[in-house]
């Protein structure tokens, strides 16, 4: 029998079994996770867990939509925690329901519960003897009770549904183009809203000439610097918004830093400085014979979801508002809307409907606030708001620019004895409701609204915010890591996939290669010499083996490859406590830098859906490669200028590498989640491969041809 | 705004659509005809989410004015489904689990079908080039490539690949 490593916090917060599932449809189990599906495949994995523990067919499990009116409050779907939190809760709940069912069935059949089998939700003493099922017993007897952690879940050794690749339940609809996204939703009497955003982050609306709006406009809304229009059709709404944009008069101020000197910006702002980790070893420090220091940066990065954000809202009976949103957290959004509008949370209902993939806190919540403000002008009518692509790329929260300053001391043998790391960044923890503030864009624009304060960053633990993966996993006796969170915020930042880990791992793993080079050591051997954790060593060895590292290491020294190719490896344990990932990259450096191949080995503990893990890691690897090679939010001193896919390019089909992923088996270890594992290691591996190919170190992301050329010239 | 009647064949059915002549075809398909398969992504033909087949060729519909659709044969991703059965490219996307969020999937499928019309046995490089106008943010590219090549292998007549190879060799 198997137990979760820790009880699910989701279950502790929502302990009634009935909150998680019901048997109201014959032969169907409806599960009700509070975590949302946005393409990461989590609902399929959760259905597998439920089917496994209940002994029903996977085809018998339906996943109910997430809503503040009917779902358990599981907070935000983020941080690669759905399998642990929601999966852990469902596993426990379903195991308990099955045990209760068996006890009831045994009593009714006059049989020993241990002698009963359950298959497809029916129990009996053998095939053909299955008269009792979850649907024939009294549902209240099964479900009207609180969770008890004493009922054991199945041992993974007995799994037959979980632990195997199951096809995603949402893909047939998506391949056929069936309506599935919020953007496809049409409610009776629905109107179409568009918002005219200010021309810059620091802008105030002085006035607008409202004459000449096209036929079909229902009304427009002006509240402070919030300006929007509602029309009978989206075409008319778009035309009217364009007209209002031309007719609006704004006072615009320069408020943005110098994009070409992000380092200067990050180092010149007031900061909240917090220790992240500290350990002292004077004896080890005394062995230091050489020291090195280096600085690494990343620019601001945009989410770039394929769909602009969308939301629908409707006000009923004067003071009740219903919202349909693709927010990652319907409960926090409900709270933030209530706070911002002076409502009781009970007056706000938020239903989740899937949008395009999200990779953190994007503009989904902001679109919901837009829809709520516009719909207030037309009670009883639902109003759909769709953002434009330029607004999505410039008004959605961004992943913060960051600087990591590293220094290390090595002994005579090259071993790392001391390590210092200082990280400068705006905060990453800026979702709606954080710190008691609404943190919704439109609510910061309305008259008397709540400005969005500089984003917090959470506990500086090395697992959260800008400190995520800021503490190297290597055995280093004397170490100090410090976070410097900016207290000004010219560009709004919040959670973006892997938070600070992307830059921290890029910095640590680049620096490890620099230290290995100084020690005259092979990068793989050098890492293994500083790592005792067997799981960490295994993923590194596995990735190295997949890529043919040993043969490559014999072939030559960095910068001297005859054909311009380079290899690099990087490793991280996500958050310092979750899944392990090692990546190897192969690049070709000619007139430009091209990424040819990536090999990744991951250890995510027990796996519910192996293909789901592979899909997440492959996708994360390609997205990380896109960030590392291409992406940089562009701006002048007034406004963001990278507002199309031409000015904010992402990796395309002709540019994406081949990706090979291998899951290192660890069935005895708890699940860790897989969605963000690859971000840091892939960036580090590419950086190291570029250095290997060209013999110069590029420390500022993205690794564009221009940056590489500059590094070569400076070396 | 003044409207006109546009006559076009959409998914095999002749339609007369009353709309503004400069309305984007995408909007007409989604709003007026209720076809949600083509997706809005950028509005300026830079991401591929809205691709449809026009006369058998894949192209963006968000920057294609309705008046230019007059007399055209238009196929959306919904129109690829025949008698309830997915098109081989659609089926291959499911078989290869070739998506995450799936928002770009319609456009990808349309581009792939357009490619296979013109080239029944493409190389991987040809598939990459054909899909270069389709952006994917989730990073499902490798799976989509595999799906398109799988669909090509299923649908291309026996020997077509060899014939192409021989053609290339000459």
Interface residues (C-beta under 8 A of the other chain):
Chain A: X38 X39 X40 X41 X167 X168 X170 X171 X172 X174 X175 X176 X177 X178 X179 X180 X181 X183 X184 X186 X214 X215 X216 X233 X234 X235 X236 X239 X304 X305 X306 X307 X308 X354 X355 X356 X357 X359 X386 X388 X389 X611 X615 X616 X618 X619 X620 X621 X622 X623 X626 X644 X645 X646 X650 X652 X653 X654 X656 X658 X659
Chain B: X1 X20 X23 X27 X30 X31 X34 X35 X36 X37 X38 X39 X40 X41 X42 X43 X44 X46 X47 X49 X76 X77 X78 X81 X86 X90 X91 X93 X94 X97 X99 X100 X101 X102 X103 X104 X105 X106 X109 X127 X128 X129 X131 X132 X134 X135 X136 X137 X138 X139 X140 X141 X142 X143 X145
